[in-house]
Amino acid sequence: MKKPVVITLLIVLTLLSPVLYLVYSFTMNGPIPNEEFEQNLPDIVSNLEYQIEGKGDETLVLIHGYPDSLEMWDKQVEYLKDYYTVVRFTLPGFELNDNGARPHYDMQQIRTIIDHFIEGLGKGKVTVLAHDWGAVFAFKYLEKNDLVDRVVLFDIGSFGKEERPKINVKYTFALAVAWTLPESLGEKLTRYTAADILHIEDVDPHKTIDDLRADPRMTYPYWHLWKSVLSKNLPKSLEVEEYGTPFLFIYGEDKKVWFHADSWVEKVKSMKKGQVESVPGGHWFMHSQPEVANQKVHRWLQSN
């Protein structure tokens, strides 16, 4: 092979190497096989970090999102435990203490883990309060089911049939890529995503980059989301007409990056499928406005 041709091929391969790496990662890295997952499910659930506080007759289950853990609900639990039994747990891989393992569960497997955790409480039907990815996982409970009789969604709604904003596409893809990278590079990409792609102050004016955990082991939901998108295997979204569980959607008013469409809110209201409330604050309004958020949630629970 002539030298110019070799040089050209080397240049092409060098330019394509990041693309080839991503293609390899998205095609070869998969979740734990379902048979193995089912065998390990009891151990997976029993190893979840969780806390139970309060002794109320009604049970609330709190599900966090990215990049948080069960501790994010401290201000809600302090208030709600006087009225309810409050259960919160940490999603696999989101623990504050890193054990070095990266979770290999896809979105359906995480939903199954949550289902079995709730069943294992032995409390009958519960109410789910969920934020961020927790709300994504909890969205299926809006359809009439045997586990959850009420849902409170914090700042994550639906875009319905509307196109997702470009910023949402960009940051979710960047975090998906972060999961495939070596730890140090993945951490740099998560910080870059928060600071320079998402602009964290546009998501919540009360947060800074230092408030977030730049840990790529927590970005696996984004990786599985994009794998489903690219393989055209994304599960069908629940339509508003299919909602059968009473729910409250509560969102922060003071942000530039949104996680729901106004058209979805209007449809929910017009079809009387749920209640919608807004509060001052950004994506983590339950931290900056805990009293307002807690009281709105409590009042809704008392009347539904």
C-alpha positions in Angstrom: 0.0 0.0 0.0 1.4 3.4 -1.0 2.5 5.7 1.8 -0.1 8.5 1.0 -2.9 6.0 1.1 -1.7 4.7 4.5 -1.5 8.2 5.9 -4.9 9.0 4.6 -6.4 5.9 6.2 -4.7 6.7 9.5 -6.1 10.2 9.4 -9.6 8.9 8.6 -9.4 6.3 11.4 -8.2 8.9 13.9 -11.1 11.2 13.0 -13.6 8.4 13.1 -12.3 6.8 16.3 -14.6 8.7 18.7 -17.6 7.8 16.5 -16.5 4.2 16.3 -16.1 4.0 20.0 -19.6 5.4 20.6 -21.1 3.0 18.0 -19.3 0.1 19.8 -20.5 1.3 23.2 -24.1 1.7 22.2 -24.3 -1.7 20.4 -22.1 -3.9 22.6 -22.7 -2.6 26.1 -26.1 -3.9 27.3 -28.0 -4.3 30.5 -27.8 -7.4 32.6 -29.6 -10.3 30.8 -33.2 -10.6 32.0 -32.8 -14.2 33.2 -29.8 -13.2 35.3 -31.7 -10.0 36.5 -34.7 -12.1 37.6 -32.4 -14.4 39.6 -30.7 -11.5 41.3 -33.8 -9.4 41.8 -34.4 -10.3 45.5 -30.8 -9.5 46.3 -30.9 -6.2 44.3 -33.9 -5.1 46.2 -32.7 -6.1 49.6 -29.4 -4.3 49.0 -31.1 -0.9 48.3 -30.3 1.9 50.8 -33.6 3.0 52.4 -35.0 4.8 55.4 -38.5 4.6 57.0 -39.7 7.4 59.2 -43.1 8.4 60.7 -46.0 6.1 61.8 -48.9 7.5 59.8 -51.6 5.2 58.4 -50.8 6.3 54.8 -47.4 5.4 53.3 -45.5 7.7 51.0 -42.6 6.4 48.9 -40.1 9.0 47.7 -38.0 8.4 44.6 -35.1 10.7 43.7 -33.5 11.4 40.3 -30.1 12.5 38.9 -27.7 13.3 40.5 -29.2 12.7 43.9 -29.8 10.1 46.5 -32.4 9.5 49.3 -30.8 12.4 51.2 -32.3 14.9 48.8 -35.7 14.5 50.5 -34.5 15.5 54.0 -36.6 18.7 54.1 -39.7 16.9 52.9 -39.3 14.0 55.3 -38.9 16.3 58.2 -42.3 17.8 57.5 -44.2 14.8 56.2 -43.2 12.2 58.8 -45.6 13.9 61.3 -48.5 12.8 59.1 -47.5 9.8 57.2 -45.1 6.8 57.1 -42.4 8.0 54.8 -40.2 5.6 52.9 -37.3 6.7 50.7 -34.6 4.8 49.0 -31.6 5.3 46.8 -31.6 4.1 43.2 -28.9 1.5 42.4 -25.6 3.3 41.6 -26.6 6.6 43.2 -25.3 5.9 46.7 -23.2 8.5 48.3 -20.5 5.9 49.0 -19.2 4.6 45.7 -18.5 0.8 45.8 -16.8 0.9 42.5 -19.5 -1.0 40.6 -21.5 0.5 37.7 -25.1 -0.6 37.5 -26.2 -2.4 34.3 -30.0 -2.1 34.6 -32.1 -0.7 31.8 -35.2 1.5 32.4 -37.7 -1.4 32.5 -35.4 -3.3 35.0 -35.3 -0.2 37.3 -39.1 0.0 37.2 -39.2 -3.7 38.2 -36.8 -3.0 41.1 -39.1 -0.2 42.3 -42.2 -2.3 41.9 -40.6 -5.1 44.1 -39.4 -2.6 46.6 -42.9 -1.2 47.1 -44.4 -4.7 47.2 -41.8 -5.7 49.8 -43.0 -2.9 52.2 -46.2 -4.8 52.8 -48.1 -1.6 53.1 -50.8 -2.2 50.4 -51.2 0.7 48.0 -48.9 3.6 48.5 -48.4 7.2 47.3 -45.3 7.9 45.2 -43.6 11.3 45.3 -40.9 11.4 42.6 -38.4 13.9 41.2 -36.4 14.0 38.0 -35.6 10.4 36.8 -37.7 9.2 39.7 -40.6 10.9 38.1 -39.8 9.3 34.7 -39.8 5.8 36.4 -43.0 6.7 38.3 -44.9 7.9 35.3 -46.2 4.4 34.6 -48.1 4.6 37.9 -50.4 7.2 36.3 -52.1 4.2 34.6 -54.4 2.4 37.0 -52.4 -0.2 38.9 -52.3 -2.4 42.0 -49.3 -0.7 43.8 -49.8 3.0 43.7 -53.0 5.0 44.3 -51.7 8.5 44.1 -48.7 10.2 42.4 -46.9 13.5 43.0 -44.5 14.4 40.2 -41.9 17.0 41.0 -40.8 19.2 38.0 -40.9 16.4 35.4 -44.0 16.1 33.3 -44.5 15.2 29.6 -43.9 16.8 26.3 -46.8 14.8 24.8 -46.4 14.8 21.1 -44.4 18.0 21.0 -40.7 17.9 19.9 -38.2 17.9 22.8 -36.3 21.2 23.2 -32.8 21.0 21.6 -31.1 21.7 24.9 -32.8 18.6 26.4 -31.6 16.5 23.5 -28.0 17.8 23.9 -27.6 17.4 27.6 -29.2 13.9 27.8 -27.0 12.7 25.0 -23.8 14.1 26.6 -24.7 12.3 29.9 -25.3 9.1 28.0 -21.9 9.3 26.5 -20.4 10.0 29.9 -21.5 6.6 31.1 -19.5 4.9 28.4 -16.2 6.7 29.2 -13.5 5.8 31.7 -14.2 7.3 35.1 -12.0 10.4 34.9 -13.2 11.4 31.4 -16.8 10.6 32.3 -16.6 12.9 35.4 -15.2 15.7 33.2 -18.0 15.3 30.7 -20.7 15.4 33.4 -19.2 18.6 34.9 -18.9 20.1 31.4 -22.5 19.2 30.7 -23.8 20.8 33.8 -21.7 24.0 33.4 -21.5 24.6 29.7 -24.3 22.6 27.9 -27.1 22.8 30.4 -25.9 25.9 32.4 -27.1 24.7 35.8 -28.3 28.2 36.8 -30.8 28.0 33.9 -32.2 24.8 35.5 -32.2 26.1 39.0 -31.0 29.6 39.9 -30.4 28.4 43.5 -27.8 25.8 42.4 -24.2 25.9 41.3 -22.0 23.4 39.7 -20.5 22.6 43.1 -23.9 21.4 44.4 -24.0 18.6 41.9 -22.2 15.2 42.1 -20.2 14.7 38.9 -20.2 10.9 39.0 -20.7 9.1 35.6 -21.9 5.9 37.3 -25.3 7.7 37.9 -25.8 8.5 34.2 -26.8 5.1 33.1 -30.5 6.0 32.7 -29.5 8.5 30.0 -27.4 5.8 28.3 -30.3 3.4 28.2 -32.7 6.1 27.1 -30.5 6.9 24.1 -29.8 3.3 23.3 -33.6 2.9 23.1 -33.9 6.0 20.9 -31.2 5.0 18.5 -32.4 1.4 18.3 -36.0 2.6 17.8 -37.0 0.6 20.8 -38.3 3.4 23.0 -41.5 2.3 24.9 -44.7 4.0 23.9 -45.5 7.0 26.1 -48.6 6.9 28.2 -51.3 9.1 26.8 -53.3 11.5 29.0 -56.4 9.6 28.1 -54.9 6.5 29.8 -54.2 8.2 33.1 -56.3 6.5 35.8 -54.4 7.5 39.0 -55.0 10.8 40.9 -51.8 12.9 40.6 -50.3 16.2 41.4 -47.8 17.8 39.1 -45.8 20.5 40.8 -43.1 22.5 39.1 -40.6 25.3 39.6 -41.4 28.6 37.9 -37.9 30.2 37.8 -36.0 28.3 35.2 -35.1 28.5 31.5 -34.9 24.7 30.9 -38.2 23.0 31.0 -39.2 19.4 31.4 -42.8 19.5 30.3 -44.9 21.2 27.6 -47.7 23.7 28.3 -49.9 21.8 25.9 -49.6 18.7 28.1 -50.5 20.7 31.2 -53.6 22.2 29.4 -54.7 18.7 28.3 -54.3 17.4 31.8 -56.4 20.2 33.2 -59.1 20.1 30.4 -59.6 16.4 30.8 -59.5 16.7 34.6 -56.9 14.0 34.9 -54.7 15.7 37.5 -53.9 18.8 39.4 -51.1 21.2 38.4 -49.3 23.6 40.7 -46.3 25.9 40.3 -44.0 27.3 43.0 -41.1 29.8 43.1 -37.8 28.2 42.4 -36.1 26.0 39.8 -35.7 22.2 39.3 -34.9 21.6 42.9 -37.6 23.9 44.3 -38.2 21.5 47.2 -34.8 22.6 48.5 -35.1 26.4 48.0 -38.9 26.5 48.9 -39.4 23.5 51.2 -42.3 25.1 53.2 -44.3 26.1 50.2 -43.7 22.7 48.4 -44.4 20.7 51.5 -47.6 22.4 52.3 -48.9 22.2 48.7 -48.2 18.5 48.7 -49.8 17.9 52.1 -52.9 19.8 51.3 -53.3 17.8 48.0 -52.8 14.5 49.8 -55.4 15.5 52.4 -58.0 16.2 49.8 -57.3 13.3 47.4 
